[in-house]
Amino acid sequence: MNDEEFMRRALFLAERGRYSVSPNPMVGAVIVRDGNVISEGFHARAGEPHAEIVALRECDDPRGATLYTNLEPCSHQGRTGPCAEAIIRAGIARVVVAMTDPNELVDGRGIAMLRAAGIEVTTGMLEADARRLNEKFVWSVTQQLPFVLLKAGMTLDGKLATVARESQWITSEDARQKSLALREEFDAILVGSGTVKADNPRLTRRLGLASGITPWTRVVLDGNGDVPPHAQLLTDGGRTILFTSNAAQHTGAEIVPIQGRADLVYVLRELHTRGIRSVLVEGGSLLHTEFIRGGLWQKMIAFVAPLIVGGAEAPAILQGEGVSRLTEGYRFRFDRVEFVGNDLMITAYPN
């Protein structure tokens, strides 16, 4: 096996923390001697040992070995101690790193510490894969904003519901289960007041996958101040953050007073301040439209059903006045397309 294969193993191990590490990144570590894996580990949960520490603890004799990790070892005291110091003490001879840690508390310092101790360090191995794996973490620590995923279930003609506002169910059960799995890996879900008034949803996690320290949070934007105070997500005891122009009538939620329609940049900054590092935007159509027009999304997943419903007044993923010229349209990049049941799951990123 070569460096790339061992790094792929580290990335595979890191993936095991997808539903539990937030606000931390997903990290895996593999220790190798003479082409053989002698120990490995992954970061399971914020506050628990980092991947490198787990691998070192499981290794009888790491002296002279090579350690592979998808993220630069930390160099600072956080919830746990510095991994770079532990690697040096263990006598590791070489470290292969996929990417530097963009956290300003690290940002190359871990690599510099290892090199200063005489350890050979190789960087950039499968860096693109590593960045994709931790896209939410990278965005949130560099921009000080939560990573935004727009998620929509739609017909082939782009409608989120019929002209009568019927939407249950456009997509298949398989697609809906995939959608529920997304809730398990994001810190929060964001909807507009129209969704709350029309459906009175609870917006809970249901699959039992998530086990991180960040509490699941429902976020509601209520610019008109007409969300009912008895709505389920305001009274079921779960965490809800309500941005509303009618703060006086609400209890049972974290209230953020606003005047009129919410400014999305302000909302995102406020959510980051409150510990939210990733947000799943489920709509409705006006909310999707605002995020698209404002260029405030980092990823989009659309579940497209083999169904056409038509109707100029039917809610669509982009509402309001259309563009006159193609050059004014909102272009993005398709990343991958896959079948989920009978539907297509399209993953896209901004250009």
N, C-alpha and C positions, 0 to 999 in steps of 0.2 A: 504493500500500500504506500501511497505517496502523501504529500502534504494536503492535497486537495481532498483526498478520500477521508483523511482524519478530520479535516475541517467540516466536511459534510456530516460526519458523525456528531461533531460538536453542535452543529446547527440542528440536527435531528433531536438531540437531547434537550437543547434549549426550548424547542417547540413544546415540550411537556409542561412548561410553565405558562402557556398561553392564557389559561383561565384563572391564574392565581398570583401573578407577580406584580401587577399594577400597584403602585406607580413606578415600579422598577422595570428594567428591561429583561427580556428573556435571554438567558445565558447558559451555555453548555461548556463543559471542559473535558478534555481527553488527555491522559498522560500516556506516552508511548516510549518504549525502549526497544532498540534493535528491530523496529518495524512491527512490534507487538503492543497491543493495548494492555497496559497493566493497571489502569484505573480510570474511572470516569465519574462525572457527576453533573447535576444541573441545579439551577436556582429554583427553588420550589415556591417561595413566598417571601414578600417583603418582610424584613426583620429576621429572616432565617439565613443560614450560611449561604454565601455566594457559591457559584458553581466550582470555582477553583479550590475553595476550601473543602468542599465536599469531596472532590477528587483527591486532594492531598491526604485527607483523613482516611480515605479508603486504600491508600497506597502504602505498602510496607516499606519501600525504599525508593523514593523519587530522585535520589541523587544522580545527576548526570543525564536525566531523562528529558524529553521534549514535552511541553504542555501546549495543547491547542485550545484556543477559546475564540468564540465569535465576537467578543467585545473586550476592549482593552481592560486589563485588571485595574481595579480602583486603587487610588493612592491616598485616600482620605478616610478619616474616621466618621462613619455615618451610623446607621443602626447596627452595623457590624464593623470589624476592623479592616484595615487596608489589605487587600489581596496581594498587592505587589510585594509587600514586606514578607508575607507568608511564603510566597514563591521563592524569594531570595533565601530565607531561612531554611527552606526545604532542600536547597541545593540543585534546583532545576537548572539545566545547562542552556536550554533554548526554549523560547516561547514564540509560537506562531499565532498572530492576531488577525482577525478578519477586518476589523475597523477600530479606529480610535473612538473613545467615549466622548460624545459631544457635550456632556455635562460639564459646565464651566469649572466644577470642582475637580475634574480629572483632566480632560482635554489634552492628552499627551504626557501628562505628568507620570502616569503609571509606567508607560513605555520608557520614559527618561530614567525613572528610578531603577528599572530592570537593567538598562544598558549601563548605567553608572556602576552597578554591582558586577559588571562583567558578563551578564547574560546576553546571548545572541538573541535578537528580536527580529522576526520577519513580519511585515504588515501587508495588508491588502489582499490576503488570500480569500477569495469568494466574497469580496466586500459588498458587491451589489446584492447578493443573497442575504447577507447579514443586515444590510440597511432595510431591505424589504421586510425581513422578519420583525424588526423593531421600529417600523415606520411610525407607530404612534408615539413611542418614547422619543425618537429623534426629533420629531416635529415639536412635541410639547416642551422639551428642554431647550431647544434652540429658539423657538418663537414665543415661549411663555404663553401659549394658547393651547387649548385642547385640540387634538386631531379630530377632524369632522368627516364622518362617513355618511353620505346620503344613501338611503336605502328606499327602494320603491318596488311595489308589485304592480305591474301594468299590463295592459293589452298590447297587441302588436302595433296598434295605432297610438300608443302613448297615453292612454287614458287610465286614470287611477280609480275611476268609478263610472257608472252610467250617468245619464242626464238626471236620473232620479236619485243619484248619490248612492246607488247600491254598489258595494265593493266586496261583499263576502259571498263567495270567494272567487277572486279573479285567478289566483294562482293555485297550484296543486298543494296537497298536504306535504309532500316532500319539500317543496319550496318554502312553505311556512315553517317547517321544522328547521331548515337551514337558516331562516331568518331569526328564529328564536335562539339558535346557537350564537348568532352575532351579539345578542344581548349579553351573553355570558362573558364575552371578552372585552366589552366596552364598559366604561365607568358610569355612563349616563345615557338616557334616552330623552330626546327632545321632541315635543309636539306643540302644535298651536292650539288655541282655545277651541277652535271649531271641532277638532277631533275629540276633545273632552266633552263638549256639549252634545255632539252627535252620537258618540259611542259609549261614553262614561267608562272608559277602559281602566284597568288597574296597571297595565304596562309592567307586569312582574317578570322576573326570571322564572322559568318553569322546568329547566332541564337538570338543575342540580350540578352543573359543571363548575361554576365559579366558587372560589374559596379565598379570594384576596382580602386585603385589609381595607380597601376602599369600598364603602357601602354603596350598593346599587341605588342610583338616584334618578328619579323622574323629574324632568324640567318642563314647565309649561309656560308659554308666552301668551299673556292675556292683556293685550293692549287696550281692548274695549272694556275690560273690567267686568265681564259678564260670565266668567266661569262660576258655576254653582258651588257654594261653600260646602255642599254635601257630596260633591264628586268623590268617587271611590278612592282615587289616588291622593286625596286630601284628608281622608278619614281612616285609612286602613293601617296606619301606624308606620308605614314605610317612609323613607326619606323622599321628600318632594321639595323642589325649589320652584316657587311661583313668582314670575315677573308679572306684576299686575298694576294697573292704574286704579284699582279699587282695593287697596290694602286693608282698609278698615273692616271689611266684611269677612276677612279670612283669619282662621287660626288653623293649627294642625299642619303647617308647612313652614318652610323657610321663606319668608316674604321679602321680595326685593321690589320696592316701589319704583314705578316708571310712569312717564307721562306719554300717553298715546302709544302708538305701535313701537315695539321694542327695537332698539338699535342693536343689530346682531353682533357688531364688534364689541360693544359694551357687554352684551350678554356673555360672549365667549371669554372676555377678560375676567368678568365676575366669576364665571364657573371655574376658571383656572385658579383664581384666588381661593376658591372654596375646595380645592383639592381634586377637581375633575380634570383628568388628563386626556380623555377621549370621549367623544359624543356621537351617538347614533341618532341621526335625524330621520324620523319616520313620517314626517309630514304634518299636515296635509299639503295640498298642492301649492298654496300661497307661500308656505314656509320653504318648500323646495325651490320655488321660483326666486325667493329673496336670496337664498344661499347661492343659487346659480348666477343670478345677475350680479351679486356682490363679489363673486369669485372667492367665496369663503369656505369652500370645501376642498378636502385633500384626497378623497376617494369616493367612488360611486359604485354601488352594486344594484343592478336592476334585474328583477325577476320578470321575464317577459313571457306571458302566456300565449298560446296559439288561439287567440280570440280577438275579434274586432267588434267594437261596439258603436263607434262613430259618435256624432253629436258635438256641434260647435260649443255647446255649453257644458259638456261633460268635463269634470276636473282632469287636468293633464299635468304632467311633471313640470311643464313651463306654461304658466298662465299669463294673461294680460296681452298687451299689444305685441305683435310679432315684429321681427326685423324686416326691413325692406330689402336689404342686400345680404347675400351669403357671407360677405366679409364681416358683417356685423353679428353673425351667429356665434353661439357659444361652443367652440370646438374643444374637443378633448381627445384622449388617446385610449383606444380599446387595449386592455392588457391581456385578457383571456376570456374565453367563452366556453361554457360547459353545460351539459344537460343536467337538470335537477328534476327528476320525474319527467313530466311532459313539457316542462318549461325550460327556457334558456336563462342561465345566470350569467350576466355580463358584468365584468369588472372593468372599471375605467378610472383613469387618472387625468387631472388637468394637463394641458400641454405645458 
